[in-house]
Amino acid sequence: MVRRQSILEERKKSIIDKASFCRGDGSGISCGKSSVSGAVSQRACMFSGARVVLNPITDAYHIIHGPIGCASYTWDIRGSLTSGSDTFRTSYSTDLRETDVIFGGEKKLEAAIDELVAQESAKLIFVYGTCIVGVIGDDIDAVCRRAEEKHGIRVIPVKASGFSGTKSQGYKLACDAIMQLVEPYKNIPKVKGINILGDFNLAGEMWIIKSYMKKLGIPVVSTVTGDASCESLLRMPSAQLNIVQCAGSSTYLATRMEEELGIPFIKVSFFGAEDTTNSLIRIAQALGDEAAVRKAVAFTTEEAEAAEAFLQAYRPKFEGKKAAIYVGGGFKAISLIKQFNEMGIETVVVGTQTGKEEDYEIIEHLVNENTVILDDANPSELEEFMLEKGANILVGGVKERPLAYKLGIAFCDHNHERKHALAGFEGIRNFTREVNLSINSPVWEYCR
Ligand code: SF4
Protein backbone atom coordinates (compact mmCIF):
# COMPACT_ATOMS: atom_id res chain seq x y z
CA MET A 1 0.00 0.00 0.00
CA VAL A 2 1.29 3.44 -0.84
CA ARG A 3 0.78 5.67 2.21
CA ARG A 4 0.53 9.23 1.05
CA GLN A 5 -1.58 12.08 2.45
CA SER A 6 -2.70 13.17 -0.99
CA ILE A 7 -4.26 9.75 -1.76
CA LEU A 8 -7.85 9.19 -0.66
CA GLU A 9 -8.01 6.74 2.24
CA GLU A 10 -10.38 4.41 0.32
CA ARG A 11 -7.97 4.30 -2.63
CA LYS A 12 -4.83 3.37 -0.71
CA LYS A 13 -5.30 -0.40 -1.04
CA SER A 14 -5.49 -0.05 -4.84
CA ILE A 15 -2.02 1.46 -5.09
CA ILE A 16 1.03 -0.57 -4.19
CA ASP A 17 4.69 -0.21 -4.71
CA LYS A 18 6.61 -3.37 -5.31
CA ALA A 19 9.35 -2.69 -2.81
CA SER A 20 7.05 -2.37 0.16
CA PHE A 21 3.80 -4.15 -0.49
CA CYS A 22 3.88 -6.81 -3.15
CA ARG A 23 2.98 -10.30 -2.00
CA GLY A 24 4.01 -11.74 -5.35
CA ASP A 25 0.61 -13.32 -6.01
CA GLY A 26 -1.49 -10.29 -6.95
CA SER A 27 -3.43 -10.42 -3.68
CA GLY A 28 -1.73 -7.34 -2.26
CA ILE A 29 -3.70 -4.97 -4.47
CA SER A 30 -7.43 -4.27 -4.26
CA CYS A 31 -8.90 -4.65 -7.76
CA GLY A 32 -12.07 -5.62 -9.64
CA LYS A 33 -14.20 -3.42 -7.39
CA SER A 34 -16.58 -0.53 -8.06
CA SER A 35 -14.83 2.82 -8.35
CA VAL A 36 -14.60 4.93 -5.19
CA SER A 37 -17.18 7.72 -5.19
CA GLY A 38 -15.53 11.10 -5.54
CA ALA A 39 -12.25 9.67 -6.80
CA VAL A 40 -13.02 10.62 -10.45
CA SER A 41 -11.94 7.30 -11.90
CA GLN A 42 -10.37 7.10 -15.36
CA ARG A 43 -12.54 4.02 -15.93
CA ALA A 44 -15.41 4.21 -18.40
CA CYS A 45 -18.93 3.09 -17.45
CA MET A 46 -20.63 -0.28 -17.83
CA PHE A 47 -22.41 0.81 -21.01
CA SER A 48 -19.10 1.86 -22.54
CA GLY A 49 -17.66 -1.59 -21.74
CA ALA A 50 -20.50 -3.26 -23.63
CA ARG A 51 -20.23 -0.85 -26.54
CA VAL A 52 -16.47 -1.33 -26.94
CA VAL A 53 -16.98 -5.04 -27.56
CA LEU A 54 -20.06 -4.90 -29.79
CA ASN A 55 -19.48 -1.75 -31.84
CA PRO A 56 -16.87 -3.26 -34.20
CA ILE A 57 -19.47 -5.64 -35.74
CA THR A 58 -19.46 -3.89 -39.07
CA ASP A 59 -23.02 -4.46 -40.30
CA ALA A 60 -24.81 -4.24 -36.93
CA TYR A 61 -27.02 -1.32 -35.91
CA HIS A 62 -26.63 0.12 -32.43
CA ILE A 63 -29.52 2.00 -30.79
CA ILE A 64 -28.57 3.80 -27.61
CA HIS A 65 -31.81 3.97 -25.64
CA GLY A 66 -31.09 6.86 -23.32
CA PRO A 67 -30.16 10.55 -23.33
CA ILE A 68 -28.06 11.67 -26.27
CA GLY A 69 -24.97 12.11 -24.08
CA CYS A 70 -24.56 8.35 -23.67
CA ALA A 71 -24.41 8.03 -27.45
CA SER A 72 -21.16 9.98 -27.59
CA TYR A 73 -19.23 6.68 -27.52
CA THR A 74 -19.28 6.46 -31.30
CA TRP A 75 -17.07 4.91 -33.95
CA ASP A 76 -15.29 8.26 -34.17
CA ILE A 77 -13.52 7.62 -30.87
CA ARG A 78 -13.14 3.88 -31.48
CA GLY A 79 -11.59 3.50 -34.90
CA SER A 80 -12.15 -0.19 -35.71
CA LEU A 81 -11.55 -0.75 -39.42
CA THR A 82 -13.74 -2.74 -41.78
CA SER A 83 -13.24 -4.75 -44.94
CA GLY A 84 -16.97 -4.74 -45.67
CA SER A 85 -19.93 -2.76 -44.41
CA ASP A 86 -19.44 0.56 -42.64
CA THR A 87 -22.85 0.57 -40.98
CA PHE A 88 -21.23 0.52 -37.54
CA ARG A 89 -19.84 4.01 -38.11
CA THR A 90 -23.32 5.49 -37.66
CA SER A 91 -24.85 5.66 -34.19
CA TYR A 92 -28.53 5.84 -33.33
CA SER A 93 -30.17 7.09 -30.17
CA THR A 94 -33.72 7.48 -28.86
CA ASP A 95 -32.53 10.76 -27.32
CA LEU A 96 -34.74 10.44 -24.22
CA ARG A 97 -36.07 13.72 -22.84
CA GLU A 98 -37.85 14.76 -19.67
CA THR A 99 -41.33 13.73 -20.90
CA ASP A 100 -39.98 10.25 -21.81
CA VAL A 101 -38.57 9.92 -18.32
CA ILE A 102 -42.00 10.74 -16.88
CA PHE A 103 -44.18 8.73 -19.27
CA GLY A 104 -41.73 5.98 -20.28
CA GLY A 105 -39.59 5.51 -23.38
CA GLU A 106 -40.77 2.14 -24.72
CA LYS A 107 -42.93 3.60 -27.50
CA LYS A 108 -40.07 5.79 -28.63
CA LEU A 109 -37.77 2.76 -28.74
CA GLU A 110 -40.30 0.73 -30.72
CA ALA A 111 -40.65 3.58 -33.21
CA ALA A 112 -36.85 3.86 -33.51
CA ILE A 113 -36.52 0.14 -34.31
CA ASP A 114 -39.38 0.30 -36.85
CA GLU A 115 -37.80 3.32 -38.53
CA LEU A 116 -34.39 1.67 -38.69
CA VAL A 117 -35.79 -1.52 -40.21
CA ALA A 118 -37.85 0.43 -42.74
CA GLN A 119 -35.04 2.73 -43.80
CA GLU A 120 -31.95 0.57 -43.54
CA SER A 121 -33.07 -3.08 -43.89
CA ALA A 122 -31.28 -3.87 -40.64
CA LYS A 123 -30.61 -7.57 -39.92
CA LEU A 124 -29.09 -7.18 -36.48
CA ILE A 125 -29.81 -4.44 -33.95
CA PHE A 126 -28.35 -4.08 -30.49
CA VAL A 127 -30.44 -1.98 -28.10
CA TYR A 128 -28.48 -0.56 -25.19
CA GLY A 129 -30.44 0.55 -22.13
CA THR A 130 -28.40 3.23 -20.36
CA CYS A 131 -28.69 4.72 -16.85
CA ILE A 132 -32.01 6.49 -17.09
CA VAL A 133 -33.69 3.47 -18.68
CA GLY A 134 -32.66 1.43 -15.66
CA VAL A 135 -34.18 4.08 -13.42
CA ILE A 136 -37.53 4.46 -15.21
CA GLY A 137 -37.79 0.71 -15.79
CA ASP A 138 -38.52 0.48 -19.54
CA ASP A 139 -38.94 -3.20 -20.40
CA ILE A 140 -36.44 -3.32 -23.26
CA ASP A 141 -36.44 -7.14 -23.22
CA ALA A 142 -40.12 -7.09 -24.19
CA VAL A 143 -39.66 -4.36 -26.79
CA CYS A 144 -36.79 -6.30 -28.44
CA ARG A 145 -38.75 -9.57 -28.35
CA ARG A 146 -41.76 -7.94 -30.03
CA ALA A 147 -39.53 -6.30 -32.63
CA GLU A 148 -37.89 -9.65 -33.48
CA GLU A 149 -41.34 -11.21 -34.02
CA LYS A 150 -42.63 -8.23 -35.98
CA HIS A 151 -39.65 -7.81 -38.32
CA GLY A 152 -38.12 -11.31 -38.39
CA ILE A 153 -34.63 -9.99 -37.54
CA ARG A 154 -32.38 -10.18 -34.48
CA VAL A 155 -32.92 -7.38 -31.94
CA ILE A 156 -30.78 -7.99 -28.87
CA PRO A 157 -31.14 -6.02 -25.63
CA VAL A 158 -28.03 -4.96 -23.70
CA LYS A 159 -29.17 -3.67 -20.31
CA ALA A 160 -26.15 -1.56 -19.51
CA SER A 161 -27.20 1.10 -17.02
CA GLY A 162 -23.88 2.66 -16.13
CA PHE A 163 -24.64 2.77 -12.41
CA SER A 164 -25.44 -0.93 -12.13
CA GLY A 165 -21.90 -2.24 -12.48
CA THR A 166 -18.36 -1.71 -13.65
CA LYS A 167 -16.88 -1.55 -17.13
CA SER A 168 -15.94 -5.24 -16.76
CA GLN A 169 -19.59 -6.12 -16.23
CA GLY A 170 -20.34 -4.22 -19.45
CA TYR A 171 -17.90 -6.57 -21.23
CA LYS A 172 -19.87 -9.51 -19.85
CA LEU A 173 -23.15 -8.06 -21.11
CA ALA A 174 -21.64 -7.79 -24.59
CA CYS A 175 -20.41 -11.40 -24.40
CA ASP A 176 -23.89 -12.52 -23.32
CA ALA A 177 -25.38 -10.62 -26.28
CA ILE A 178 -23.01 -12.45 -28.66
CA MET A 179 -23.99 -15.79 -27.12
CA GLN A 180 -27.65 -14.85 -27.56
CA LEU A 181 -26.96 -14.10 -31.22
CA VAL A 182 -25.31 -17.48 -31.91
CA GLU A 183 -27.71 -19.52 -29.74
CA PRO A 184 -29.66 -20.98 -32.72
CA TYR A 185 -26.35 -22.04 -34.34
CA LYS A 186 -24.83 -23.78 -31.31
CA ASN A 187 -24.88 -27.24 -32.86
CA ILE A 188 -23.44 -26.54 -36.30
CA PRO A 189 -20.67 -29.03 -37.24
CA LYS A 190 -17.07 -28.25 -36.29
CA VAL A 191 -14.57 -27.25 -39.00
CA LYS A 192 -10.80 -26.78 -38.96
CA GLY A 193 -9.89 -23.34 -37.69
CA ILE A 194 -9.94 -20.80 -34.90
CA ASN A 195 -11.92 -17.83 -33.67
CA ILE A 196 -9.96 -14.72 -32.75
CA LEU A 197 -11.57 -13.16 -29.67
CA GLY A 198 -10.85 -9.80 -28.10
CA ASP A 199 -9.31 -8.00 -31.05
CA PHE A 200 -11.23 -5.04 -32.42
CA ASN A 201 -9.28 -4.40 -35.64
CA LEU A 202 -7.93 -1.07 -34.44
CA ALA A 203 -5.72 0.35 -37.18
CA GLY A 204 -6.20 -2.96 -39.03
CA GLU A 205 -4.53 -5.16 -36.39
CA MET A 206 -6.97 -8.02 -36.97
CA TRP A 207 -5.74 -8.17 -40.56
CA ILE A 208 -2.16 -8.55 -39.33
CA ILE A 209 -3.13 -11.45 -37.05
CA LYS A 210 -5.14 -13.06 -39.84
CA SER A 211 -2.17 -12.76 -42.20
CA TYR A 212 -0.03 -14.64 -39.65
CA MET A 213 -2.65 -17.39 -39.43
CA LYS A 214 -2.59 -17.68 -43.20
CA LYS A 215 1.20 -18.07 -43.13
CA LEU A 216 0.81 -20.86 -40.57
CA GLY A 217 -1.95 -22.56 -42.58
CA ILE A 218 -4.54 -22.04 -39.84
CA PRO A 219 -8.01 -20.99 -41.09
CA VAL A 220 -9.81 -18.21 -39.21
CA VAL A 221 -13.49 -19.12 -38.77
CA SER A 222 -14.70 -15.95 -37.10
CA THR A 223 -13.34 -12.76 -35.57
CA VAL A 224 -14.94 -11.42 -32.41
CA THR A 225 -15.54 -8.66 -32.96
CA GLY A 226 -12.98 -6.78 -35.08
CA ASP A 227 -14.07 -6.69 -38.74
CA ALA A 228 -16.88 -9.15 -37.96
CA SER A 229 -20.23 -9.28 -39.71
CA CYS A 230 -23.47 -10.74 -38.48
CA GLU A 231 -23.01 -13.68 -40.86
CA SER A 232 -19.38 -14.36 -39.86
CA LEU A 233 -20.31 -14.36 -36.16
CA LEU A 234 -22.89 -17.06 -36.73
CA ARG A 235 -20.05 -19.41 -37.83
CA MET A 236 -18.37 -18.95 -34.46
CA PRO A 237 -19.67 -22.18 -32.85
CA SER A 238 -17.98 -24.31 -35.53
CA ALA A 239 -14.37 -23.42 -34.60
CA GLN A 240 -11.90 -25.86 -33.01
CA LEU A 241 -10.17 -23.34 -30.78
CA ASN A 242 -10.66 -19.81 -29.46
CA ILE A 243 -7.67 -17.53 -29.05
CA VAL A 244 -8.26 -14.63 -26.67
CA GLN A 245 -6.28 -11.45 -27.21
CA CYS A 246 -8.01 -8.94 -24.90
CA ALA A 247 -8.48 -11.20 -21.90
CA GLY A 248 -10.31 -8.55 -19.85
CA SER A 249 -13.15 -8.22 -22.32
CA SER A 250 -13.35 -11.69 -23.81
CA THR A 251 -12.29 -14.39 -21.33
CA TYR A 252 -15.87 -14.62 -20.11
CA LEU A 253 -17.08 -15.26 -23.67
CA ALA A 254 -14.34 -17.87 -24.18
CA THR A 255 -15.32 -19.58 -20.93
CA ARG A 256 -18.98 -19.69 -21.91
CA MET A 257 -18.05 -21.07 -25.33
CA GLU A 258 -15.88 -23.73 -23.73
CA GLU A 259 -18.67 -24.81 -21.38
CA GLU A 260 -21.57 -24.55 -23.81
CA LEU A 261 -20.01 -25.18 -27.22
CA GLY A 262 -17.05 -27.36 -26.27
CA ILE A 263 -14.48 -24.98 -27.77
CA PRO A 264 -11.28 -24.75 -25.69
CA PHE A 265 -9.39 -21.47 -25.50
CA ILE A 266 -5.93 -20.06 -24.90
CA LYS A 267 -4.97 -16.51 -24.01
CA VAL A 268 -2.57 -14.79 -26.41
CA SER A 269 -1.03 -11.40 -27.00
CA PHE A 270 0.40 -9.93 -30.17
CA PHE A 271 2.16 -6.97 -28.57
CA GLY A 272 5.97 -7.15 -28.56
CA ALA A 273 8.33 -9.76 -30.01
CA GLU A 274 8.26 -12.13 -27.04
CA ASP A 275 4.49 -12.34 -26.73
CA THR A 276 3.85 -12.45 -30.49
CA THR A 277 6.38 -15.28 -30.89
CA ASN A 278 5.03 -17.29 -27.96
CA SER A 279 1.43 -16.77 -29.02
CA LEU A 280 1.91 -17.98 -32.59
CA ILE A 281 3.74 -21.11 -31.49
CA ARG A 282 1.21 -21.83 -28.72
CA ILE A 283 -1.74 -21.52 -31.13
CA ALA A 284 -0.19 -24.07 -33.48
CA GLN A 285 0.62 -26.36 -30.54
CA ALA A 286 -2.90 -26.07 -29.11
CA LEU A 287 -4.30 -27.23 -32.45
CA GLY A 288 -1.88 -30.18 -32.42
CA ASP A 289 -0.78 -29.13 -35.90
CA GLU A 290 2.90 -30.10 -36.28
CA ALA A 291 3.27 -28.45 -39.68
CA ALA A 292 1.88 -25.19 -38.27
CA VAL A 293 4.27 -25.41 -35.28
CA ARG A 294 7.24 -25.72 -37.65
CA LYS A 295 6.00 -22.79 -39.73
CA ALA A 296 5.40 -20.71 -36.58
CA VAL A 297 8.91 -21.38 -35.27
CA ALA A 298 10.52 -20.54 -38.63
CA PHE A 299 8.40 -17.42 -39.15
CA THR A 300 8.81 -16.01 -35.64
CA THR A 301 12.57 -16.73 -35.56
CA GLU A 302 13.06 -14.73 -38.73
CA GLU A 303 10.72 -11.90 -37.68
CA ALA A 304 12.07 -11.69 -34.12
CA GLU A 305 15.65 -11.43 -35.46
CA ALA A 306 14.61 -8.64 -37.81
CA ALA A 307 12.77 -6.88 -34.96
CA GLU A 308 15.84 -7.19 -32.73
CA ALA A 309 18.06 -5.63 -35.41
CA PHE A 310 15.56 -2.80 -35.73
CA LEU A 311 15.40 -2.27 -31.95
CA GLN A 312 19.19 -2.19 -31.62
CA ALA A 313 19.32 1.01 -33.63
CA TYR A 314 16.80 2.66 -31.31
CA ARG A 315 18.05 1.53 -27.88
CA PRO A 316 20.67 4.31 -27.55
CA LYS A 317 17.87 6.87 -28.05
CA PHE A 318 15.96 5.35 -25.13
CA GLU A 319 18.85 5.18 -22.66
CA GLY A 320 17.74 6.29 -19.18
CA LYS A 321 14.11 6.79 -20.27
CA LYS A 322 11.23 5.72 -18.04
CA ALA A 323 7.65 4.82 -18.92
CA ALA A 324 4.27 5.01 -17.24
CA ILE A 325 1.52 2.69 -18.49
CA TYR A 326 -2.20 3.14 -17.85
CA VAL A 327 -4.43 0.95 -20.00
CA GLY A 328 -7.77 -0.86 -19.89
CA GLY A 329 -6.88 -4.48 -19.24
CA GLY A 330 -4.09 -6.41 -17.56
CA PHE A 331 -3.05 -8.37 -20.66
CA LYS A 332 -1.98 -5.21 -22.47
CA ALA A 333 -0.15 -3.80 -19.45
CA ILE A 334 1.82 -7.06 -19.17
CA SER A 335 2.76 -7.04 -22.86
CA LEU A 336 3.72 -3.37 -22.70
CA ILE A 337 6.07 -3.87 -19.74
CA LYS A 338 7.79 -6.66 -21.70
CA GLN A 339 7.88 -4.53 -24.83
CA PHE A 340 9.43 -1.60 -22.97
CA ASN A 341 12.01 -4.03 -21.53
CA GLU A 342 12.84 -5.13 -25.10
CA MET A 343 13.30 -1.45 -26.00
CA GLY A 344 15.50 -0.72 -22.99
CA ILE A 345 12.92 1.50 -21.22
CA GLU A 346 12.10 0.97 -17.55
CA THR A 347 8.44 0.93 -16.49
CA VAL A 348 8.09 3.01 -13.33
CA VAL A 349 4.29 3.34 -13.09
CA VAL A 350 1.76 0.77 -14.32
CA GLY A 351 -1.98 0.61 -13.87
CA THR A 352 -5.15 -0.75 -15.41
CA GLN A 353 -8.87 0.01 -15.38
CA THR A 354 -10.05 -3.59 -15.15
CA GLY A 355 -7.02 -5.76 -14.26
CA LYS A 356 -7.54 -8.87 -12.15
CA GLU A 357 -5.49 -10.44 -9.35
CA GLU A 358 -3.85 -12.87 -11.79
CA ASP A 359 -2.82 -9.94 -14.03
CA TYR A 360 -1.33 -8.05 -11.10
CA GLU A 361 0.54 -11.18 -10.02
CA ILE A 362 2.35 -11.25 -13.38
CA ILE A 363 2.88 -7.48 -13.32
CA GLU A 364 4.46 -7.70 -9.86
CA HIS A 365 6.98 -10.21 -11.16
CA LEU A 366 7.82 -8.19 -14.26
CA VAL A 367 8.48 -4.75 -12.79
CA ASN A 368 11.40 -3.37 -10.82
CA GLU A 369 11.42 -2.77 -7.06
CA ASN A 370 10.31 0.85 -7.09
CA THR A 371 7.54 0.61 -9.65
CA VAL A 372 4.15 1.89 -8.53
CA ILE A 373 1.19 -0.34 -9.47
CA LEU A 374 -2.33 1.15 -9.50
CA ASP A 375 -5.79 -0.24 -10.10
CA ASP A 376 -8.63 2.02 -11.34
CA ALA A 377 -6.52 5.18 -10.98
CA ASN A 378 -7.69 8.76 -11.16
CA PRO A 379 -5.94 11.70 -12.87
CA SER A 380 -4.47 13.09 -9.66
CA GLU A 381 -2.81 9.78 -8.75
CA LEU A 382 -1.44 9.25 -12.24
CA GLU A 383 0.00 12.76 -12.34
CA GLU A 384 1.54 12.45 -8.89
CA PHE A 385 3.29 9.17 -9.58
CA MET A 386 4.42 10.10 -13.09
CA LEU A 387 6.14 13.17 -11.63
CA GLU A 388 7.53 11.38 -8.60
CA LYS A 389 8.97 8.52 -10.64
CA GLY A 390 10.24 10.78 -13.42
CA ALA A 391 8.31 9.13 -16.26
CA ASN A 392 9.30 10.40 -19.70
CA ILE A 393 6.32 8.91 -21.52
CA LEU A 394 2.79 7.80 -20.69
CA VAL A 395 1.14 5.06 -22.71
CA GLY A 396 -2.62 5.15 -22.38
CA GLY A 397 -5.84 6.13 -24.10
CA VAL A 398 -7.79 9.21 -25.04
CA LYS A 399 -8.49 10.21 -21.41
CA GLU A 400 -4.85 9.98 -20.40
CA ARG A 401 -3.42 12.03 -23.27
CA PRO A 402 -4.13 15.48 -21.73
CA LEU A 403 -2.69 14.40 -18.37
CA ALA A 404 0.67 13.70 -19.98
CA TYR A 405 0.69 16.78 -22.19
CA LYS A 406 -0.24 19.09 -19.30
CA LEU A 407 2.80 17.81 -17.42
CA GLY A 408 5.08 18.14 -20.46
CA ILE A 409 5.44 14.37 -20.73
CA ALA A 410 5.45 12.42 -24.00
CA PHE A 411 2.41 10.29 -24.84
CA CYS A 412 1.58 7.27 -26.98
CA ASP A 413 -2.02 6.20 -27.62
CA HIS A 414 -2.35 2.44 -27.25
CA ASN A 415 -6.11 2.48 -27.12
CA HIS A 416 -9.01 2.85 -29.52
CA GLU A 417 -7.77 6.04 -31.13
CA ARG A 418 -4.48 4.68 -32.37
CA LYS A 419 -3.83 5.28 -36.02
CA HIS A 420 -0.92 2.88 -36.56
CA ALA A 421 -1.14 -0.85 -35.98
CA LEU A 422 0.73 -1.71 -32.79
CA ALA A 423 0.21 -5.48 -32.92
CA GLY A 424 2.52 -8.09 -34.39
CA PHE A 425 6.01 -7.59 -35.73
CA GLU A 426 4.82 -4.62 -37.82
CA GLY A 427 3.50 -3.12 -34.59
CA ILE A 428 6.92 -3.34 -32.91
CA ARG A 429 8.35 -1.01 -35.55
CA ASN A 430 5.38 1.39 -35.42
CA PHE A 431 5.37 1.50 -31.62
CA THR A 432 9.13 2.03 -31.39
CA ARG A 433 9.05 4.83 -33.97
CA GLU A 434 6.11 6.51 -32.24
CA VAL A 435 7.67 6.28 -28.79
CA ASN A 436 10.94 7.67 -30.15
CA LEU A 437 9.25 10.57 -31.95
CA SER A 438 7.28 11.51 -28.85
CA ILE A 439 9.85 10.89 -26.13
CA ASN A 440 12.71 12.58 -27.99
CA SER A 441 10.70 15.47 -29.38
CA PRO A 442 12.43 18.84 -28.77
CA VAL A 443 9.07 20.27 -27.71
CA TRP A 444 9.49 18.94 -24.13
CA GLU A 445 12.46 21.27 -23.61
CA TYR A 446 10.07 24.20 -23.91
CA CYS A 447 7.57 22.86 -21.35
CA ARG A 448 7.72 23.64 -17.66
S1 SF4 B 1 -25.50 8.21 -18.20
FE1 SF4 B 1 -24.92 6.19 -17.43
S2 SF4 B 1 -24.83 4.83 -19.23
FE2 SF4 B 1 -24.84 6.95 -19.97
S3 SF4 B 1 -22.64 7.42 -20.22
FE3 SF4 B 1 -23.25 8.14 -18.15
S4 SF4 B 1 -22.78 6.42 -16.77
FE4 SF4 B 1 -22.76 5.61 -18.88
Residues whose N, C-alpha, C, O or C-beta is under 5 A from the ligand:
A	BS01	SF4	C45 F47 C70 T130 C131 A160 S161 G162 F163
